[in-house]
Amino acid sequence: MTETSTPEVNVAENFCPKCGRSCVPLEVPHLSRACGECGRTVHFVRHAAEGGIAVGAGERLSIPAGFITFSLDPASRGKLFRPGLKFLLDHMFLGAHPKGPEDIVEFARALDEASDEYLARCEKLSGLDLSLEADAAKAMKALEEDKGSRDWHMAMQGLFSAALIESVNSSDCGRAAWAGYMLGSVRGLTIVTEPIFEQTLWRGYLAGQVVYEAAVAASSTPAEAEAIRKLQPLFQKVDEATLHAWVESGLPIGPRIGIKSLPESLIAALAKFQLTTIQRERDDARLAVLDRREDARLEAVNKLEGNKLRATWLGIGIAAATALGTAFKAVGWL
């Protein structure tokens, strides 16, 4: 009987015997150049006095794939500025999309598979076999308990993906358009109900309240605290143009709104915050108008095609068809 052994790795070969630097690329952003002693490429980090990495002549800066990640999670390595936030949101909502009509079925199939993988890990559905009609019905009943959850939206994404595929394959243009619209809507909901995304939205909402609450907490007298509490509703009554003029003029704002017991610097800071809030709400309102126009354009399709999506679906089996009908009845689409 012959004994086998694991070959030993010569760790010394991974480092230059002269300068001691790594001959293997590092797992962090690093510099690379040819070693003047051994001729091999060496990899190292040289920190700049002001921070970051100092790159010298003849050196190449490398950033390992996957090292920089951009996320709404404040703990992620990549830190966002405001333009970066728009880029990230565009990537989240539009990064993965069909390049043309010929790709729509494959795109819908990918979303269907993603939904299946997600639901297979869903704690609510633990122990259920969704290929069985009885378990599929139990799964829908469990998901219906919270129709605002990401679990529910993921289930709807799978159902509308299957509906879109079947409609395209059967050349039913109206139903395909309706299923595609609904698929896009529920896919967006799966994104905004992702835990980090949802928490970020909530933190943004709370930030507006925290500004005033912090100012109240820092007030030195009960009268000052009471005056701060009155500021927000007072500012809300002022139109954007007027508030902008007050902020930009540099003139005292307190006398204009009847507040005499607060430092003018504090009033001006809160006025700037309120102006930013107005601008953000205006942008949100403009997007809402565009959404309503799109809804109105497709309302006729929804009415005509809503009752057609019933019975069985070609290619998704009896269990999925039963679950589909149950789900649509639950949300009032059938």
C-alpha positions, 0 to 999 in steps of 0.5 A, a space after each residue: 500500500 502506497 502512502 500519499 501525502 499533500 505536497 508542501 507549499 513553498 511559502 518563501 516563493 511567494 515573497 522576494 528574497 531580497 526586499 521581502 515584498 509579496 510576489 502574489 497580488 494583495 487582497 487590498 488596493 496595492 501597488 505593483 512594480 518589477 523588483 530591481 533585485 529578482 526581476 519578479 513583480 512585487 506587490 506592496 502598499 505605500 501610504 501617503 502622508 495625507 492619506 490614501 496610497 502614494 503612487 510612484 513612477 513606474 508603479 501600477 495601482 491595483 484594486 482587487 475585484 469586489 473590494 469596493 462595494 457601493 450600498 445604502 448600508 453606511 457600513 459598506 466600503 464605498 461612501 456615496 456622495 449625492 451624484 453617487 446615490 443617483 447612480 446607485 439607484 439607477 443601477 438597482 432599478 435599471 441595471 438589470 433589464 432586457 436589452 430588447 423585446 427578444 430578451 424579455 422572456 429570458 429576463 422574466 425567467 431569471 426573475 422567476 428563478 430569483 423568486 423561487 430561490 428567495 422563497 425557498 429560503 423564506 422562514 414563513 415557508 419552511 417545511 413546505 414543498 411548493 411543487 405540491 398543490 396543498 403546500 402551495 396553498 398553505 404558502 399563499 395563505 402564510 404570505 397573505 398575512 402581510 401583503 406589504 412584506 418583501 416575501 409577498 412581493 417576491 411571490 408576486 414577482 414569480 407569478 407575474 414572471 410566469 404570466 409574462 412568459 406564457 403571454 408572450 409565448 401565446 402571442 397575447 399582446 394585451 395580456 403580455 403588456 399588462 403582466 409586464 407592467 405588473 411585473 415591473 411594479 412588483 419588482 420595484 417593490 422587492 427593491 424598496 422593501 429590501 431591509 437596507 433600502 427600507 431602513 435608509 428611507 426610514 432614517 431619512 424620514 426621521 432625520 427631518 424630525 431629529 433636526 428639530 428635536 435636537 434643537 429643542 433638546 439643546 435649548 436653554 429655556 422652556 420658552 426657547 424650546 417652545 419657540 423651536 417647536 413652533 418653527 416647523 409649522 411656521 416654516 411650512 406655511 411659507 412658500 418656497 420663493 419667500 423662504 429662499 429670499 429670506 435665507 439668501 438675503 442674510 437679513 433676520 428671519 425671526 421677526 418675519 415669523 414672530 419669533 423673538 426668543 431664539 438666536 437668529 443663527 438657529 432660525 436661519 439654520 432651520 430655515 435652510 433645512 426647511 427649504 431643502 425639504 421643500 425642494 425634495 418634496 417638489 421633486 417627489 411630487 413631479 415623479 408622482 405626476 409621471 407615475 399617475 400618467 403612466 397608471 392612467 395610460 395602462 388603466 384600460 389594459 388592466 380593466 380588460 385583461 384582469 379577468 383573463 388571467 385565471 384558470 391554468 398557466 401553460 408550463 407552470 403546473 397545477 400547483 403553481 396555477 392554483 397558487 396563482 389564482 388564490 393570490 390574485 383573488 386575495 388581492 382583488 385582481 380576479 
